[in-house]
Amino acid sequence: MFSKKDKKQLPPPSEDPSSIGNIIVGLGILSKDLFQEFIREFQELEIEILLGRFLVEKEVLTEEQLELALLTQKKMRSNGRIKHELLFEAMEAMDKVQQSTAKHRVERLRAVARVATMKVNGD
């Protein structure tokens, strides 16, 4: 974890490629414009939660997406250096998560369809 001294050395979030917002946009989870809308709402509410948690509660991010973004942030900020290439690794990981989630949804829909067909046919 960073100390207050470390945090002071980081650029403002809008200029920091390792900010959670830039990671979320960089991963393609949200467009920059949509993210800006949620930032305005978040700032207006003046609530005591972190931005990532706010986005999960708004159902804009899944828990898995937030976890991936936070891990990416941690890696990018490791040893006090921002590692831009890790964002590309995270993008690849996000693609795999999304493909896996989509495959699971299709399998689940097929199972529901089988059960519905069985009920209709009286099986």
MMTF fields as JSON, N, C-alpha, C and O atoms, coordinates in Angstrom:
{
  "mmtfVersion": "1.0.0",
  "mmtfProducer": "UNKNOWN",
  "numBonds": 491,
  "numAtoms": 492,
  "numGroups": 123,
  "numChains": 1,
  "numModels": 1,
  "chainsPerModel": [1],
  "groupsPerChain": [123],
  "chainIdList": ["A"],
  "bondAtomList": [4, 2, 8, 6, 12, 10, 16, 14, 20, 18, 24, 22, 28, 26, 32, 30, 36, 34, 40, 38, 44, 42, 48, 46, 52, 50, 56, 54, 60, 58, 64, 62, 68, 66, 72, 70, 76, 74, 80, 78, 84, 82, 88, 86, 92, 90, 96, 94, 100, 98, 104, 102, 108, 106, 112, 110, 116, 114, 120, 118, 124, 122, 128, 126, 132, 130, 136, 134, 140, 138, 144, 142, 148, 146, 152, 150, 156, 154, 160, 158, 164, 162, 168, 166, 172, 170, 176, 174, 180, 178, 184, 182, 188, 186, 192, 190, 196, 194, 200, 198, 204, 202, 208, 206, 212, 210, 216, 214, 220, 218, 224, 222, 228, 226, 232, 230, 236, 234, 240, 238, 244, 242, 248, 246, 252, 250, 256, 254, 260, 258, 264, 262, 268, 266, 272, 270, 276, 274, 280, 278, 284, 282, 288, 286, 292, 290, 296, 294, 300, 298, 304, 302, 308, 306, 312, 310, 316, 314, 320, 318, 324, 322, 328, 326, 332, 330, 336, 334, 340, 338, 344, 342, 348, 346, 352, 350, 356, 354, 360, 358, 364, 362, 368, 366, 372, 370, 376, 374, 380, 378, 384, 382, 388, 386, 392, 390, 396, 394, 400, 398, 404, 402, 408, 406, 412, 410, 416, 414, 420, 418, 424, 422, 428, 426, 432, 430, 436, 434, 440, 438, 444, 442, 448, 446, 452, 450, 456, 454, 460, 458, 464, 462, 468, 466, 472, 470, 476, 474, 480, 478, 484, 482, 488, 486],
  "bondOrderList": [1, 1, 1, 1, 1, 1, 1, 1, 1, 1, 1, 1, 1, 1, 1, 1, 1, 1, 1, 1, 1, 1, 1, 1, 1, 1, 1, 1, 1, 1, 1, 1, 1, 1, 1, 1, 1, 1, 1, 1, 1, 1, 1, 1, 1, 1, 1, 1, 1, 1, 1, 1, 1, 1, 1, 1, 1, 1, 1, 1, 1, 1, 1, 1, 1, 1, 1, 1, 1, 1, 1, 1, 1, 1, 1, 1, 1, 1, 1, 1, 1, 1, 1, 1, 1, 1, 1, 1, 1, 1, 1, 1, 1, 1, 1, 1, 1, 1, 1, 1, 1, 1, 1, 1, 1, 1, 1, 1, 1, 1, 1, 1, 1, 1, 1, 1, 1, 1, 1, 1, 1, 1],
  "groupList": [{"groupName": "MET", "atomNameList": ["N", "CA", "C", "O"], "elementList": ["N", "C", "C", "O"], "formalChargeList": [0, 0, 0, 0], "bondAtomList": [1, 0, 2, 1, 3, 2], "bondOrderList": [1, 1, 2], "singleLetterCode": "M", "chemCompType": "L-PEPTIDE LINKING"}, {"groupName": "PHE", "atomNameList": ["N", "CA", "C", "O"], "elementList": ["N", "C", "C", "O"], "formalChargeList": [0, 0, 0, 0], "bondAtomList": [1, 0, 2, 1, 3, 2], "bondOrderList": [1, 1, 2], "singleLetterCode": "F", "chemCompType": "L-PEPTIDE LINKING"}, {"groupName": "SER", "atomNameList": ["N", "CA", "C", "O"], "elementList": ["N", "C", "C", "O"], "formalChargeList": [0, 0, 0, 0], "bondAtomList": [1, 0, 2, 1, 3, 2], "bondOrderList": [1, 1, 2], "singleLetterCode": "S", "chemCompType": "L-PEPTIDE LINKING"}, {"groupName": "LYS", "atomNameList": ["N", "CA", "C", "O"], "elementList": ["N", "C", "C", "O"], "formalChargeList": [0, 0, 0, 0], "bondAtomList": [1, 0, 2, 1, 3, 2], "bondOrderList": [1, 1, 2], "singleLetterCode": "K", "chemCompType": "L-PEPTIDE LINKING"}, {"groupName": "ASP", "atomNameList": ["N", "CA", "C", "O"], "elementList": ["N", "C", "C", "O"], "formalChargeList": [0, 0, 0, 0], "bondAtomList": [1, 0, 2, 1, 3, 2], "bondOrderList": [1, 1, 2], "singleLetterCode": "D", "chemCompType": "L-PEPTIDE LINKING"}, {"groupName": "GLN", "atomNameList": ["N", "CA", "C", "O"], "elementList": ["N", "C", "C", "O"], "formalChargeList": [0, 0, 0, 0], "bondAtomList": [1, 0, 2, 1, 3, 2], "bondOrderList": [1, 1, 2], "singleLetterCode": "Q", "chemCompType": "L-PEPTIDE LINKING"}, {"groupName": "LEU", "atomNameList": ["N", "CA", "C", "O"], "elementList": ["N", "C", "C", "O"], "formalChargeList": [0, 0, 0, 0], "bondAtomList": [1, 0, 2, 1, 3, 2], "bondOrderList": [1, 1, 2], "singleLetterCode": "L", "chemCompType": "L-PEPTIDE LINKING"}, {"groupName": "PRO", "atomNameList": ["N", "CA", "C", "O"], "elementList": ["N", "C", "C", "O"], "formalChargeList": [0, 0, 0, 0], "bondAtomList": [1, 0, 2, 1, 3, 2], "bondOrderList": [1, 1, 2], "singleLetterCode": "P", "chemCompType": "L-PEPTIDE LINKING"}, {"groupName": "GLU", "atomNameList": ["N", "CA", "C", "O"], "elementList": ["N", "C", "C", "O"], "formalChargeList": [0, 0, 0, 0], "bondAtomList": [1, 0, 2, 1, 3, 2], "bondOrderList": [1, 1, 2], "singleLetterCode": "E", "chemCompType": "L-PEPTIDE LINKING"}, {"groupName": "ILE", "atomNameList": ["N", "CA", "C", "O"], "elementList": ["N", "C", "C", "O"], "formalChargeList": [0, 0, 0, 0], "bondAtomList": [1, 0, 2, 1, 3, 2], "bondOrderList": [1, 1, 2], "singleLetterCode": "I", "chemCompType": "L-PEPTIDE LINKING"}, {"groupName": "GLY", "atomNameList": ["N", "CA", "C", "O"], "elementList": ["N", "C", "C", "O"], "formalChargeList": [0, 0, 0, 0], "bondAtomList": [1, 0, 2, 1, 3, 2], "bondOrderList": [1, 1, 2], "singleLetterCode": "G", "chemCompType": "PEPTIDE LINKING"}, {"groupName": "ASN", "atomNameList": ["N", "CA", "C", "O"], "elementList": ["N", "C", "C", "O"], "formalChargeList": [0, 0, 0, 0], "bondAtomList": [1, 0, 2, 1, 3, 2], "bondOrderList": [1, 1, 2], "singleLetterCode": "N", "chemCompType": "L-PEPTIDE LINKING"}, {"groupName": "VAL", "atomNameList": ["N", "CA", "C", "O"], "elementList": ["N", "C", "C", "O"], "formalChargeList": [0, 0, 0, 0], "bondAtomList": [1, 0, 2, 1, 3, 2], "bondOrderList": [1, 1, 2], "singleLetterCode": "V", "chemCompType": "L-PEPTIDE LINKING"}, {"groupName": "ARG", "atomNameList": ["N", "CA", "C", "O"], "elementList": ["N", "C", "C", "O"], "formalChargeList": [0, 0, 0, 0], "bondAtomList": [1, 0, 2, 1, 3, 2], "bondOrderList": [1, 1, 2], "singleLetterCode": "R", "chemCompType": "L-PEPTIDE LINKING"}, {"groupName": "THR", "atomNameList": ["N", "CA", "C", "O"], "elementList": ["N", "C", "C", "O"], "formalChargeList": [0, 0, 0, 0], "bondAtomList": [1, 0, 2, 1, 3, 2], "bondOrderList": [1, 1, 2], "singleLetterCode": "T", "chemCompType": "L-PEPTIDE LINKING"}, {"groupName": "ALA", "atomNameList": ["N", "CA", "C", "O"], "elementList": ["N", "C", "C", "O"], "formalChargeList": [0, 0, 0, 0], "bondAtomList": [1, 0, 2, 1, 3, 2], "bondOrderList": [1, 1, 2], "singleLetterCode": "A", "chemCompType": "L-PEPTIDE LINKING"}, {"groupName": "HIS", "atomNameList": ["N", "CA", "C", "O"], "elementList": ["N", "C", "C", "O"], "formalChargeList": [0, 0, 0, 0], "bondAtomList": [1, 0, 2, 1, 3, 2], "bondOrderList": [1, 1, 2], "singleLetterCode": "H", "chemCompType": "L-PEPTIDE LINKING"}],
  "groupTypeList": [0, 1, 2, 3, 3, 4, 3, 3, 5, 6, 7, 7, 7, 2, 8, 4, 7, 2, 2, 9, 10, 11, 9, 9, 12, 10, 6, 10, 9, 6, 2, 3, 4, 6, 1, 5, 8, 1, 9, 13, 8, 1, 5, 8, 6, 8, 9, 8, 9, 6, 6, 10, 13, 1, 6, 12, 8, 3, 8, 12, 6, 14, 8, 8, 5, 6, 8, 6, 15, 6, 6, 14, 5, 3, 3, 0, 13, 2, 11, 10, 13, 9, 3, 16, 8, 6, 6, 1, 8, 15, 0, 8, 15, 0, 4, 3, 12, 5, 5, 2, 14, 15, 3, 16, 13, 12, 8, 13, 6, 13, 15, 12, 15, 13, 12, 15, 14, 0, 3, 12, 11, 10, 4],
  "groupIdList": [1, 2, 3, 4, 5, 6, 7, 8, 9, 10, 11, 12, 13, 14, 15, 16, 17, 18, 19, 20, 21, 22, 23, 24, 25, 26, 27, 28, 29, 30, 31, 32, 33, 34, 35, 36, 37, 38, 39, 40, 41, 42, 43, 44, 45, 46, 47, 48, 49, 50, 51, 52, 53, 54, 55, 56, 57, 58, 59, 60, 61, 62, 63, 64, 65, 66, 67, 68, 69, 70, 71, 72, 73, 74, 75, 76, 77, 78, 79, 80, 81, 82, 83, 84, 85, 86, 87, 88, 89, 90, 91, 92, 93, 94, 95, 96, 97, 98, 99, 100, 101, 102, 103, 104, 105, 106, 107, 108, 109, 110, 111, 112, 113, 114, 115, 116, 117, 118, 119, 120, 121, 122, 123],
  "secStructList": [7, 7, 7, 2, 2, 2, 2, 2, 2, 1, 7, 7, 4, 4, 4, 7, 6, 6, 1, 2, 2, 2, 2, 2, 2, 2, 6, 6, 1, 1, 7, 2, 2, 2, 2, 2, 2, 2, 2, 2, 2, 2, 2, 2, 2, 6, 7, 1, 1, 7, 2, 2, 2, 2, 2, 2, 2, 6, 6, 1, 1, 7, 2, 2, 2, 2, 2, 2, 2, 2, 2, 2, 2, 2, 2, 2, 6, 4, 4, 4, 7, 7, 7, 6, 2, 2, 2, 2, 2, 2, 2, 2, 2, 2, 2, 2, 2, 2, 2, 2, 2, 2, 2, 2, 2, 2, 2, 2, 2, 2, 2, 2, 2, 2, 2, 2, 2, 2, 2, 2, 2, 6, 7],
  "xCoordList": [0.848, 0.0, 0.892, 2.026, 0.368, 1.126, 0.973, -0.077, 2.013, 1.931, 1.412, 1.285, 1.11, 0.666, 1.726, 1.41, 2.981, 4.075, 4.031, 4.197, 3.807, 3.732, 2.565, 2.702, 1.411, 0.219, 0.439, -0.081, 1.19, 1.45, 2.287, 2.221, 3.064, 3.917, 3.157, 3.654, 1.961, 1.175, 0.515, 0.135, 0.377, -0.32, -1.81, -2.288, -2.561, -4.009, -4.645, -4.127, -5.764, -6.374, -6.588, -6.389, -6.987, -7.237, -5.969, -6.044, -4.813, -3.537, -2.765, -1.699, -3.284, -2.593, -3.1, -4.24, -2.281, -2.743, -3.078, -3.77, -2.588, -2.88, -4.063, -4.325, -4.786, -6.0, -7.059, -7.076, -7.933, -8.938, -9.814, -10.214, -10.105, -10.925, -10.246, -10.869, -8.975, -8.253, -8.086, -8.078, -7.953, -7.862, -9.19, -9.218, -10.294, -11.626, -11.897, -12.412, -11.552, -11.727, -10.755, -11.132, -9.504, -8.494, -8.84, -8.5, -9.52, -9.936, -11.168, -11.556, -11.769, -12.948, -14.232, -15.244, -14.207, -15.395, -16.413, -17.612, -15.929, -16.771, -16.109, -14.883, -16.928, -16.368, -15.951, -16.418, -15.08, -14.614, -15.784, -15.859, -16.693, -17.837, -18.748, -19.168, -19.053, -19.92, -19.243, -19.888, -17.941, -17.213, -17.292, -17.487, -17.141, -17.208, -18.578, -18.663, -19.646, -20.98, -21.05, -21.578, -20.506, -20.525, -19.624, -19.932, -18.526, -17.633, -18.386, -18.322, -19.097, -19.862, -20.895, -21.034, -21.611, -22.607, -21.94, -22.437, -20.826, -20.082, -19.645, -19.785, -19.119, -18.637, -19.789, -19.647, -20.912, -22.065, -22.642, -23.123, -22.597, -23.167, -22.339, -22.868, -21.045, -20.131, -20.293, -20.475, -20.225, -20.392, -19.038, -17.997, -19.076, -17.857, -17.455, -17.048, -17.564, -17.078, -16.114, -16.073, -15.357, -14.412, -15.14, -16.208, -14.558, -15.168, -15.512, -16.61, -14.586, -14.834, -16.043, -16.855, -16.163, -17.312, -18.609, -19.642, -18.55, -19.697, -20.164, -21.361, -19.214, -19.56, -20.146, -21.013, -19.683, -20.268, -21.697, -22.604, -21.893, -23.238, -24.2, -25.4, -23.695, -24.52, -24.729, -25.43, -24.118, -24.185, -23.578, -24.025, -22.555, -21.799, -20.613, -20.206, -20.067, -18.965, -19.433, -20.279, -18.875, -19.083, -17.978, -16.984, -18.164, -17.109, -15.822, -14.732, -15.948, -14.758, -14.032, -12.802, -14.787, -14.16, -13.444, -12.339, -14.078, -13.437, -12.169, -11.138, -12.243, -11.067, -9.931, -8.781, -10.245, -9.223, -8.635, -7.42, -9.484, -8.996, -8.092, -7.06, -8.477, -7.655, -6.326, -5.292, -6.347, -5.092, -4.188, -2.974, -4.794, -4.027, -3.399, -2.231, -4.194, -3.685, -2.51, -1.492, -2.669, -1.604, -0.322, 0.765, -0.46, 0.726, 1.348, 2.57, 0.489, 1.005, 1.768, 2.697, 1.373, 2.006, 3.089, 3.669, 3.36, 4.342, 5.719, 6.133, 6.392, 7.734, 7.774, 8.823, 6.628, 6.599, 6.677, 6.719, 6.697, 6.769, 5.427, 4.792, 5.017, 3.788, 4.181, 5.024, 3.566, 3.918, 2.765, 1.788, 2.889, 1.843, 1.563, 0.42, 2.587, 2.395, 1.472, 0.878, 1.351, 0.452, -1.007, -1.843, -1.318, -2.689, -3.068, -4.204, -2.142, -2.421, -2.629, -3.493, -1.844, -2.046, -3.428, -4.114, -3.817, -5.132, -6.249, -7.284, -6.044, -7.053, -7.237, -8.363, -6.151, -6.24, -6.966, -7.788, -6.67, -7.337, -8.824, -9.646, -9.188, -10.594, -11.319, -12.459, -10.669, -11.278, -11.592, -12.658, -10.655, -10.871, -12.029, -12.842, -12.111, -13.209, -14.532, -15.498, -14.588, -15.834, -16.232, -17.416, -15.263, -15.568, -16.091, -17.051, -15.471, -15.886, -17.291, -18.12, -17.559, -18.878, -19.928, -21.014, -19.62, -20.57, -20.846, -21.993, -19.813, -19.977, -20.86, -21.728, -20.637, -21.44, -22.904, -23.797, -23.158, -24.533, -25.229, -26.392, -24.524, -25.104, -25.442, -26.526, -24.516, -24.775, -25.977, -26.79, -26.086, -27.2, -28.522, -29.527, -28.523, -29.731, -30.152, -31.342, -29.181, -29.496, -30.126, -31.077, -29.604, -30.159, -31.587, -32.46, -31.825, -33.181, -34.108, -35.248, -33.63, -34.45, -34.785, -35.902, -33.818, -34.084, -35.166, -36.075, -35.057, -36.055, -37.425, -38.426, -37.479, -38.748, -39.347, -40.557, -38.521, -38.996, -39.546, -40.572, -38.848, -39.301, -40.668, -41.533, -40.862, -42.144, -43.263, -44.375, -42.966, -43.966, -44.352, -45.524, -43.366, -43.606, -44.124, -44.467, -44.179, -44.68, -43.7, -44.118, -42.427, -41.405, -41.105, -40.268],
  "yCoordList": [-1.176, 0.0, 1.237, 1.2, 2.32, 3.556, 4.38, 4.365, 5.089, 6.037, 7.359, 7.516, 8.318, 9.633, 10.286, 10.991, 10.046, 10.615, 10.102, 10.877, 8.786, 8.192, 8.771, 9.081, 8.918, 9.415, 10.83, 11.195, 11.627, 12.995, 13.016, 13.982, 11.984, 11.948, 11.524, 11.712, 10.956, 10.548, 11.767, 12.705, 11.754, 12.877, 12.842, 11.848, 13.921, 13.9, 12.731, 12.313, 12.198, 11.016, 11.14, 10.168, 12.306, 12.445, 12.28, 11.933, 12.526, 12.419, 11.158, 10.897, 10.388, 9.203, 7.95, 7.541, 7.335, 6.138, 4.984, 4.043, 5.056, 3.975, 4.309, 3.588, 5.409, 5.693, 4.669, 4.173, 4.358, 3.327, 3.708, 2.845, 4.992, 5.44, 5.22, 4.725, 5.581, 5.375, 3.9, 3.518, 3.077, 1.63, 1.097, 0.317, 1.51, 1.055, 1.469, 0.678, 2.708, 3.178, 2.447, 2.027, 2.297, 1.611, 0.166, -0.356, -0.486, -1.871, -1.973, -3.065, -0.838, -0.844, -1.183, -1.486, -1.136, -1.446, -0.316, -0.563, 0.917, 2.104, 3.027, 3.068, 3.764, 4.8, 5.972, 6.105, 6.802, 7.951, 8.878, 9.386, 9.098, 9.987, 9.433, 10.165, 8.146, 7.541, 7.564, 7.824, 7.29, 7.337, 8.74, 8.883, 9.775, 11.154, 11.454, 12.176, 10.897, 11.083, 10.49, 11.114, 9.271, 8.638, 9.363, 9.413, 9.921, 10.701, 11.918, 12.218, 12.615, 13.794, 13.392, 14.055, 12.307, 11.836, 11.467, 11.821, 10.763, 10.345, 11.559, 11.574, 12.565, 13.767, 14.57, 15.138, 14.622, 15.367, 14.724, 15.426, 13.404, 12.698, 12.869, 12.774, 13.119, 13.271, 12.121, 12.342, 10.908, 9.73, 9.201, 9.538, 8.378, 7.881, 6.488, 5.65, 6.232, 4.962, 5.259, 6.372, 4.267, 4.423, 4.36, 3.758, 4.976, 5.055, 3.679, 3.477, 2.745, 1.404, 0.738, 0.125, 0.856, 0.288, 0.977, 0.325, 2.294, 3.056, 2.511, 2.326, 2.256, 1.754, 0.349, 0.008, -0.47, -1.806, -1.667, -2.349, -0.797, -0.601, -0.025, -0.292, 0.757, 1.3, 0.246, 0.496, -0.926, -2.046, -1.675, -2.136, -0.835, -0.456, -1.402, -1.717, -1.848, -2.814, -4.058, -3.988, -5.198, -6.405, -6.47, -5.749, -7.332, -7.536, -7.986, -7.559, -8.857, -9.372, -8.262, -8.205, -7.373, -6.261, -5.32, -4.853, -5.046, -4.191, -4.848, -4.191, -6.14, -6.849, -6.794, -6.557, -7.011, -6.949, -5.542, -5.385, -4.525, -3.135, -2.82, -2.169, -3.281, -3.017, -3.765, -3.224, -4.994, -5.74, -5.069, -4.98, -4.601, -3.895, -2.642, -2.343, -1.907, -0.696, -1.012, -0.319, -2.061, -2.445, -2.778, -2.347, -3.55, -3.912, -2.691, -2.55, -1.811, -0.622, 0.288, 0.985, 0.277, 1.164, 0.466, 1.077, -0.775, -1.501, -0.848, -0.359, -0.858, -0.274, 1.203, 1.728, 1.879, 3.304, 3.673, 4.857, 2.68, 2.959, 2.615, 1.622, 3.432, 3.137, 2.313, 2.724, 1.16, 0.241, 0.18, -0.538, 0.929, 1.034, -0.291, -0.572, -1.095, -2.354, -3.31, -4.202, -3.13, -4.002, -3.754, -4.643, -2.566, -2.288, -3.18, -3.648, -3.42, -4.297, -5.737, -6.44, -6.174, -7.506, -7.609, -8.621, -6.563, -6.554, -6.582, -7.212, -5.902, -5.918, -7.33, -7.753, -8.05, -9.437, -10.294, -11.136, -10.083, -10.836, -10.511, -11.406, -9.242, -8.85, -9.529, -9.966, -9.621, -10.322, -11.769, -12.285, -12.419, -13.811, -13.927, -14.846, -12.994, -12.998, -12.812, -13.52, -11.869, -11.605, -12.793, -13.122, -13.448, -14.629, -15.752, -16.432, -15.95, -16.985, -16.705, -17.612, -15.444, -15.062, -15.267, -15.773, -14.881, -15.059, -16.544, -16.929, -17.375, -18.817, -19.397, -20.229, -18.955, -19.43, -19.036, -19.837, -17.818, -17.364, -18.196, -18.567, -18.491, -19.306, -20.692, -21.212, -21.297, -22.626, -22.596, -23.52, -21.538, -21.405, -21.246, -21.845, -20.436, -20.256, -21.559, -21.86, -22.32, -23.618, -24.555, -25.269, -24.555, -25.419, -24.997, -25.847, -23.708, -23.212, -23.589, -23.993, -23.46, -23.82, -25.31, -25.695, -26.154, -27.613, -27.916, -28.706, -27.274, -27.499, -27.015, -27.699, -25.841, -25.313, -26.233, -26.458, -26.766, -27.681, -28.948, -29.472, -29.444, -30.654, -30.415, -31.29, -29.262, -28.951, -28.837, -29.311, -28.205, -28.05, -29.411, -29.662, -30.292, -31.62, -32.616, -33.749, -32.194, -33.072, -34.123, -35.129, -33.948, -34.925, -34.866, -35.625],
  "zCoordList": [0.0, 0.0, 0.0, 0.477, -0.536, -0.622, 0.643, 1.285, 0.989, 2.093, 1.542, 0.327, 2.43, 1.982, 1.109, 0.151, 1.449, 0.672, -0.765, -1.706, -0.939, -2.273, -3.058, -4.241, -2.399, -3.076, -3.582, -4.636, -2.856, -3.287, -4.557, -5.317, -4.802, -5.977, -7.231, -8.342, -7.073, -8.226, -8.856, -8.154, -10.19, -10.84, -10.498, -9.951, -10.813, -10.568, -11.32, -12.355, -10.813, -11.444, -12.945, -13.673, -13.423, -14.863, -15.696, -16.875, -15.097, -15.803, -15.428, -15.985, -14.505, -13.991, -14.707, -14.486, -15.557, -16.262, -15.316, -15.705, -14.076, -13.132, -12.222, -11.259, -12.523, -11.739, -12.121, -13.248, -11.191, -11.434, -12.631, -13.412, -12.767, -13.892, -15.23, -16.17, -15.323, -16.58, -16.899, -18.069, -15.888, -16.123, -16.636, -17.589, -16.012, -16.439, -17.883, -18.673, -18.226, -19.603, -20.528, -21.622, -20.087, -20.9, -21.195, -22.257, -20.253, -20.461, -21.357, -21.773, -21.645, -22.498, -21.766, -22.399, -20.447, -19.662, -19.804, -19.93, -19.783, -19.966, -20.977, -21.087, -21.713, -22.579, -21.687, -20.556, -22.207, -21.438, -21.087, -19.968, -22.043, -21.794, -20.709, -19.813, -20.788, -19.778, -18.41, -17.395, -18.39, -17.131, -16.528, -15.321, -17.358, -16.867, -16.241, -15.248, -16.824, -16.248, -14.835, -13.914, -14.679, -13.365, -12.374, -11.183, -12.844, -11.966, -11.428, -10.235, -12.312, -11.859, -10.802, -9.774, -11.066, -10.096, -8.775, -7.706, -8.846, -7.662, -6.838, -5.615, -7.518, -6.82, -6.219, -5.136, -6.903, -6.393, -5.133, -4.243, -5.054, -3.914, -2.646, -1.539, -2.805, -1.666, -0.667, 0.53, -1.176, -0.329, 0.128, -0.436, 1.147, 1.785, 1.298, 2.103, -0.009, -0.543, -1.68, -2.204, -2.043, -3.143, -4.484, -4.595, -5.478, -6.8, -7.368, -7.887, -7.273, -7.812, -7.175, -7.868, -5.86, -5.138, -5.577, -5.73, -5.779, -6.26, -7.613, -7.833, -8.516, -9.851, -9.794, -10.599, -8.851, -8.673, -8.155, -8.632, -7.193, -6.636, -7.667, -7.604, -8.61, -9.7, -10.796, -11.777, -10.623, -11.584, -12.934, -13.985, -12.878, -14.063, -14.234, -15.352, -13.099, -13.06, -12.33, -11.438, -12.716, -11.929, -10.877, -10.959, -9.905, -8.891, -9.564, -9.181, -10.58, -11.274, -12.005, -11.986, -12.654, -13.366, -12.4, -12.68, -11.267, -10.262, -9.738, -9.595, -9.453, -8.95, -9.961, -9.592, -11.229, -12.271, -12.362, -12.484, -12.304, -12.369, -11.182, -11.341, -9.994, -8.803, -8.861, -8.47, -9.342, -9.497, -10.521, -10.335, -11.598, -12.625, -12.037, -12.283, -11.251, -10.616, -9.692, -9.699, -8.904, -7.967, -8.724, -8.34, -9.807, -10.586, -11.257, -11.307, -11.772, -12.457, -11.503, -11.909, -10.243, -9.269, -8.444, -7.546, -8.732, -7.932, -8.025, -9.076, -6.914, -6.797, -7.15, -7.524, -7.031, -7.29, -8.757, -9.093, -9.64, -11.073, -11.71, -11.354, -12.631, -13.364, -14.583, -15.381, -14.715, -15.786, -16.792, -16.584, -17.868, -18.872, -19.575, -19.935, -19.768, -20.492, -19.742, -20.347, -18.44, -17.674, -18.023, -17.858, -18.498, -18.91, -20.082, -20.159, -20.986, -22.116, -21.652, -22.175, -20.677, -20.11, -19.464, -19.599, -18.771, -18.126, -19.161, -18.943, -20.287, -21.344, -21.885, -22.15, -22.047, -22.491, -21.466, -21.828, -20.198, -19.133, -19.119, -18.921, -19.327, -19.347, -20.501, -20.345, -21.657, -22.788, -22.418, -22.753, -21.724, -21.317, -20.334, -20.437, -19.376, -18.403, -19.122, -18.835, -20.053, -20.77, -21.631, -21.71, -22.283, -23.082, -22.202, -22.564, -21.059, -20.124, -19.608, -19.524, -19.262, -18.762, -19.832, -19.548, -21.062, -22.165, -22.4, -22.621, -22.353, -22.544, -21.439, -21.705, -20.196, -19.076, -19.254, -18.976, -19.713, -19.927, -20.993, -20.833, -22.082, -23.153, -22.627, -22.895, -21.876, -21.305, -20.369, -20.365, -19.581, -18.648, -19.394, -19.013, -20.46, -21.26, -21.932, -22.027, -22.394, -23.008, -21.992, -22.31, -20.775, -19.726, -19.392, -19.212, -19.31, -19.032, -20.174, -19.943, -21.396, -22.559, -22.55, -22.896, -22.155, -22.086, -21.062, -21.317, -19.891, -18.837, -19.307, -19.097, -19.942, -20.425, -21.476, -21.48, -22.362, -23.402, -22.779, -23.213, -21.745, -21.075, -20.407, -20.448, -19.805, -19.159, -20.18, -19.947, -21.316, -22.369, -22.93, -23.207, -23.097, -23.669, -22.624, -22.96, -21.377, -20.327, -19.886, -19.313, -20.12, -19.722, -18.268, -17.779]
}
